[in-house]
């Protein structure tokens, strides 16, 4: 296991957190989602993330700290195929 601190700003994390509860959270706090996939035993779901604000922030898909490390580990042909949240 590796822990990398400072990859994302605290402000960005707070905006993502708020957006998550506005859009993806289950129950009364979130809007109803028509697309979700069961990844547990009915208690965990994967929500494909719509590539829109704030989930379209460049540091999420091209972090100057994280992606050089991932490219070194996985190779130069690293491609983000999908983006989702498990809740």
Secondary structure, 3 states (H helix, E strand, C coil): CCCCCCCCCHHHHHHHHHHHHHHCCCCCCCCCCCCCEECCCCCCEEEECCCCCCCCCHHHHCCCCHHHHHHHHHCCCCCCCCCEEEC
